Amino acid sequence: MPSIQSRPRSHRAALWLWILAMIACAAVVATSRYSTDMSAFLPKDPDARQRLLVDQIREGALSRMILMGIDGGTPETRADASRALAAKLRASGEFLGVVNGDEASRERDQELLLHYRYILSPGVTAERFSETGLHSAIANTVADLTGSAGLLLKNLLPRDPTGELVRTLEAIAGANMPSSRDGAWASADGDRALLITMTTAAGTDTDAQERTLTDIQTAFDAANPDGKLSLRMSGTPVFSVHARSTIKSEVERLSLIGSLTIFALLFAVYRSLRNVVIGLIPVASGILVAIATVGLGFDTIHAITIGFGTTLIGESIDYSIYYLVQAHDPEAWRRNYWPTIRLGVATSICGFVVLLFSSFPGLAQLGAYSVAGLLAAAAVTRFVLPALPTAPVPMKRIAWLGEWMSRLSAGARWLRWPVAALTLIALVIVVQGHSRLWSQGLSGLNPAPMDLQKLDADLRKDAGAPALQHMVVVSAPTQDGALRAAEQIEQRLQPLVAGGRISGVETPARFMPSLATQQARQKALPDESELRTRLSTALTGLPLQASRLEPFVKDVGEARSAPLLTAEVLHGTSFAFAVQSLLLPRKDGWSVLMPLRLPEDTTAAEAAAVKAEASKLLAPPAPETEAFYLDLEEQATSMFGQYLQQALILSMIGGLCIVLLLAWALRNPMQVLRVVLPLAGAVVLVMAGHLLGGVRMTLLHLVGLLLIIAVGSNYALFFNQRVGAAGPEASSAAGIPRSAALASLALANVSTMIGFGVLSFSKVPVLYAIGTTVGPGALLALLLAMSWSASEPIPDSP
């Protein structure tokens, strides 16, 4: 094989430039950051309400929470394993908190509640600690001694005769704390032990989260030596790690299958290992340049963008096929065929470049990836492949394929009108069913399988995690201001609770009241001497001596001057999770989430009525505060509907750019129509197929439709150039046979269907969406280009 130095100067320059570019791109790829969370498909410039959802998915406490369930064995063995696992995790330092209702957790919780009962109890007022109020409260406690909680109250009586601990427990009971069995949290039916953890690592740090999950599994295995128990985990960290692992394995598996299949196909045609390897260079170069471009233009490269690299094989391989099959005379190929390929590349870029303007970083990444990858693959085909030692495929080897394609094209032309009628029917189906065509939410983009999503729902229900679909959001410049506003809003919502329209309102202020509330409760407590004086009168007629309540007097005295309750004090308790999950730091202040519990039989109409009534009560309770009702499902649907609409508009703009480009290049309205109609027809038929199959399309399906246009434009342009026609144009001036062009189209189409078709077997929804869209779409584009071509093709003469 000739050396680089022995080649023409232009070829040597192209080779050296390509080698240097690949080295630079490899360096960028190696140093780029990668992510697998769903943030790439969240808007980069959300409004105030959307930002709340975006922040939670990206950085919120919920993105760091791991829910765990222990199944199997007996209740005792599950509880023992839960305690051992919790102790191990607490000692690891990888968690902000680990709670499971065990003795250690209960002791911390009980100690905090008892110590801060006068801060937390909603019953602490100046009236309650007056002589009359004390008499009434103590009398009620004495009367309760005969009830089921009598033993507990009897032990607490000297320290808490007014029952503030009981009042605090009653308030907390509305927070849906999990059940307990054998000294640890358990599901309502007792068949599963429960733990909740919050990692120190950020939710977007997938590497750290993966290490954390591995450590959890290792700790559990140590607590389960006989292997009779099983650990189930859920939460955003689990979803992220699972998504990365699944996407990586799927991309590796499908890339290997697709590459080997294409390799075998090309080797069977080329009969040259060298040609096959050289033919894959544009593909590899395009993918490397595309990833490097995204790495330079974005903070992180999303795993789905890498997965999209598999699909680039399906189109960029076409360019090398066109060259290796058609270029019996490289100069004639560059003169007669390269302009058509170049125009096809330009139309593809027009379709994808508009995605760069999307408000979704994920779509913008896919746009940048596609444009860079296709440009690189085409440039390598044009300038690098001629500098490499390739040999055109002998015509005798592909003549049969060209003849078969010519006959297929002739047959397709006979069916042009039935095909046109079928396409019109598909258009009618799409127009009539447009409201059912597109998915408006995240469901189609969620990489987690349904069984993992169901487990997450079950664990959240068992753990008493608040349902976040219906909530009130209160925001203020400071943390304490947000808590104070939340307390005021909670009071305003009480009429709806009393009327049964709302079952309850969750709020972190229940566990950490605002400073004003805490100070007011402290101020309501009398000093020790005054309390003793009041007790001497309040105990008249009650079977208690004032001397027995001296511990009560001392506790009240200490509470009057004790430090106030803060988030740091709650650290390590079960209550810290509620505060961390519902009290959110924001860039411009703090927000409190107040989930609303609606009755289980609430209809959609009743929920809408509750929203309307609650919204009337949410006037800002103080300057610089904001309060609004948020239906999370409705908000997500609205947000993604808005950006789907934007993506559709951008796609239509891209389509218009393609038409304008073709009009400028072809300068013949009829030729433009013959190129555009097969592309539009293929897109409409694929959309109708999804609609009839009951599959709602997502943003990734939209990318697939753009790929149909990108791939199909080459077919339509070649047939518009009458590569299948008889007569003088049956071969070029340089004698390039018509059969070579037709054979190259057949190979390109089969390779495209393989490259994209393997994705239809993926378990990852986003890859599956592209595979089921582009695979059939590419074939339809070729058949429609044949059917609506300008001249009837006939076989080559023998």
Secondary structure as the mmCIF struct_conf table of DSSP 4:
data_model
#
loop_
_struct_conf.conf_type_id
_struct_conf.id
_struct_conf.beg_label_comp_id
_struct_conf.beg_label_asym_id
_struct_conf.beg_label_seq_id
_struct_conf.end_label_comp_id
_struct_conf.end_label_asym_id
_struct_conf.end_label_seq_id
HELX_RH_3T_P HELX_RH_3T_P1 ILE A 4 SER A 6
BEND BEND1 ARG A 7 ARG A 7
HELX_RH_AL_P HELX_RH_AL_P1 ARG A 9 THR A 31
STRN STRN1 TYR A 34 SER A 35
BEND BEND2 ASP A 37 ASP A 37
HELX_RH_3T_P HELX_RH_3T_P2 MET A 38 PHE A 41
BEND BEND3 LEU A 42 LEU A 42
BEND BEND4 LYS A 44 ASP A 45
HELX_RH_AL_P HELX_RH_AL_P2 ALA A 48 ARG A 58
TURN_TY1_P TURN_TY1_P1 GLU A 59 GLU A 59
BEND BEND5 GLY A 60 GLY A 60
HELX_RH_3T_P HELX_RH_3T_P3 ALA A 61 ARG A 64
STRN STRN2 MET A 65 ASP A 71
BEND BEND6 GLY A 72 GLY A 73
HELX_RH_AL_P HELX_RH_AL_P3 PRO A 75 SER A 92
BEND BEND7 GLY A 93 GLY A 93
STRN STRN3 PHE A 95 VAL A 99
BEND BEND8 GLY A 101 GLY A 101
HELX_RH_AL_P HELX_RH_AL_P4 GLU A 103 HIS A 115
TURN_TY1_P TURN_TY1_P2 TYR A 116 TYR A 116
HELX_RH_AL_P HELX_RH_AL_P5 ARG A 117 LEU A 120
TURN_TY1_P TURN_TY1_P3 PRO A 122 GLY A 123
TURN_TY1_P TURN_TY1_P4 ALA A 126 PHE A 129
BEND BEND9 SER A 130 SER A 130
HELX_RH_AL_P HELX_RH_AL_P6 GLU A 131 ASP A 144
TURN_TY1_P TURN_TY1_P5 LEU A 145 THR A 146
BEND BEND10 GLY A 147 GLY A 147
TURN_TY1_P TURN_TY1_P6 SER A 148 ALA A 149
HELX_RH_AL_P HELX_RH_AL_P7 GLY A 150 LEU A 156
TURN_TY1_P TURN_TY1_P7 LEU A 157 ARG A 159
TURN_TY1_P TURN_TY1_P8 PRO A 161 THR A 162
HELX_RH_AL_P HELX_RH_AL_P8 GLU A 164 ALA A 173
TURN_TY1_P TURN_TY1_P9 GLY A 174 ALA A 175
HELX_LH_PP_P HELX_LH_PP_P1 MET A 177 PRO A 178
STRN STRN4 SER A 179 ARG A 181
TURN_TY1_P TURN_TY1_P10 ASP A 182 GLY A 183
STRN STRN5 ALA A 184 ALA A 186
TURN_TY1_P TURN_TY1_P11 ALA A 188 ASP A 189
BEND BEND11 GLY A 190 ARG A 192
STRN STRN6 ALA A 193 THR A 199
BEND BEND12 THR A 200 ALA A 201
TURN_TY1_P TURN_TY1_P12 GLY A 203 THR A 204
HELX_RH_AL_P HELX_RH_AL_P9 THR A 206 ALA A 223
TURN_TY1_P TURN_TY1_P13 PRO A 225 ASP A 226
STRN STRN7 SER A 230 SER A 234
BEND BEND13 GLY A 235 GLY A 235
HELX_RH_AL_P HELX_RH_AL_P10 THR A 236 TYR A 270
HELX_RH_AL_P HELX_RH_AL_P11 LEU A 273 GLY A 297
BEND BEND14 PHE A 298 THR A 300
STRN STRN8 ILE A 301 HIS A 302
HELX_RH_AL_P HELX_RH_AL_P12 ALA A 303 GLN A 326
BEND BEND15 HIS A 328 ASP A 329
HELX_RH_AL_P HELX_RH_AL_P13 PRO A 330 ASN A 336
TURN_TY1_P TURN_TY1_P14 TYR A 337 TYR A 337
HELX_RH_AL_P HELX_RH_AL_P14 TRP A 338 VAL A 353
HELX_RH_3T_P HELX_RH_3T_P4 VAL A 354 PHE A 357
BEND BEND16 SER A 359 PHE A 360
HELX_RH_AL_P HELX_RH_AL_P15 PRO A 361 ALA A 379
HELX_RH_PI_P HELX_RH_PI_P1 VAL A 380 VAL A 384
HELX_RH_3T_P HELX_RH_3T_P5 LEU A 385 ALA A 387
BEND BEND17 LEU A 388 LEU A 388
HELX_LH_PP_P HELX_LH_PP_P2 PRO A 392 PRO A 394
HELX_RH_AL_P HELX_RH_AL_P16 MET A 395 TRP A 414
TURN_TY1_P TURN_TY1_P15 LEU A 415 LEU A 415
HELX_RH_AL_P HELX_RH_AL_P17 ARG A 416 GLN A 432
TURN_TY1_P TURN_TY1_P16 GLY A 433 GLY A 433
HELX_RH_3T_P HELX_RH_3T_P6 HIS A 434 ARG A 436
TURN_TY1_P TURN_TY1_P17 LEU A 437 LEU A 437
STRN STRN9 TRP A 438 TRP A 438
BEND BEND18 GLY A 441 LEU A 442
HELX_RH_3T_P HELX_RH_3T_P7 SER A 443 LEU A 445
BEND BEND19 ALA A 448 ALA A 448
HELX_RH_AL_P HELX_RH_AL_P18 MET A 450 ALA A 463
TURN_TY1_P TURN_TY1_P18 GLY A 464 GLY A 464
HELX_LH_PP_P HELX_LH_PP_P3 ALA A 465 ALA A 467
BEND BEND20 GLN A 469 GLN A 469
STRN STRN10 HIS A 470 ALA A 476
BEND BEND21 PRO A 477 THR A 478
HELX_RH_AL_P HELX_RH_AL_P19 GLN A 479 ALA A 498
TURN_TY1_P TURN_TY1_P19 GLY A 499 GLY A 500
BEND BEND22 ARG A 501 ARG A 501
BEND BEND23 SER A 503 SER A 503
STRN STRN11 GLY A 504 VAL A 505
HELX_RH_3T_P HELX_RH_3T_P8 PRO A 508 ARG A 510
TURN_TY1_P TURN_TY1_P20 PHE A 511 PHE A 511
BEND BEND24 MET A 512 MET A 512
HELX_RH_AL_P HELX_RH_AL_P20 LEU A 515 ALA A 524
BEND BEND25 LEU A 525 LEU A 525
HELX_RH_AL_P HELX_RH_AL_P21 GLU A 528 ALA A 538
TURN_TY1_P TURN_TY1_P21 LEU A 539 GLY A 541
BEND BEND26 LEU A 542 PRO A 543
HELX_RH_3T_P HELX_RH_3T_P9 ALA A 546 LEU A 549
HELX_RH_AL_P HELX_RH_AL_P22 GLU A 550 SER A 561
BEND BEND27 ALA A 562 ALA A 562
HELX_LH_PP_P HELX_LH_PP_P4 PRO A 563 LEU A 565
HELX_RH_AL_P HELX_RH_AL_P23 ALA A 567 LEU A 570
TURN_TY1_P TURN_TY1_P22 HIS A 571 GLY A 572
BEND BEND28 THR A 573 THR A 573
TURN_TY1_P TURN_TY1_P23 SER A 574 SER A 574
HELX_RH_AL_P HELX_RH_AL_P24 PHE A 575 LEU A 582
STRN STRN12 LEU A 583 ARG A 586
TURN_TY1_P TURN_TY1_P24 LYS A 587 ASP A 588
STRN STRN13 GLY A 589 ARG A 597
TURN_TY1_P TURN_TY1_P25 GLU A 600 ASP A 601
HELX_RH_AL_P HELX_RH_AL_P25 ALA A 604 LYS A 616
TURN_TY1_P TURN_TY1_P26 LEU A 617 LEU A 617
BEND BEND29 ALA A 619 ALA A 619
BEND BEND30 PRO A 621 ALA A 622
TURN_TY1_P TURN_TY1_P27 PRO A 623 GLU A 624
STRN STRN14 GLU A 626 ASP A 631
HELX_RH_AL_P HELX_RH_AL_P26 LEU A 632 LEU A 666
HELX_RH_AL_P HELX_RH_AL_P27 PRO A 669 LEU A 692
TURN_TY1_P TURN_TY1_P28 GLY A 693 GLY A 694
HELX_LH_PP_P HELX_LH_PP_P5 VAL A 695 ARG A 696
STRN STRN15 MET A 697 MET A 697
HELX_RH_AL_P HELX_RH_AL_P28 LEU A 699 ASN A 720
TURN_TY1_P TURN_TY1_P29 GLN A 721 GLY A 724
STRN STRN16 ALA A 725 ALA A 725
BEND BEND31 GLY A 727 GLY A 727
HELX_RH_3T_P HELX_RH_3T_P10 PRO A 728 ALA A 730
BEND BEND32 SER A 731 SER A 731
TURN_TY1_P TURN_TY1_P30 ALA A 733 ALA A 734
HELX_RH_AL_P HELX_RH_AL_P29 ARG A 738 GLY A 757
HELX_RH_3T_P HELX_RH_3T_P11 VAL A 758 PHE A 761
BEND BEND33 LYS A 763 VAL A 764
HELX_RH_AL_P HELX_RH_AL_P30 PRO A 765 SER A 787
TURN_TY1_P TURN_TY1_P31 TRP A 788 TRP A 788
BEND BEND34 ALA A 790 SER A 791
STRN STRN17 PRO A 793 PRO A 793
HELX_LH_PP_P HELX_LH_PP_P6 PRO A 795 SER A 797
#
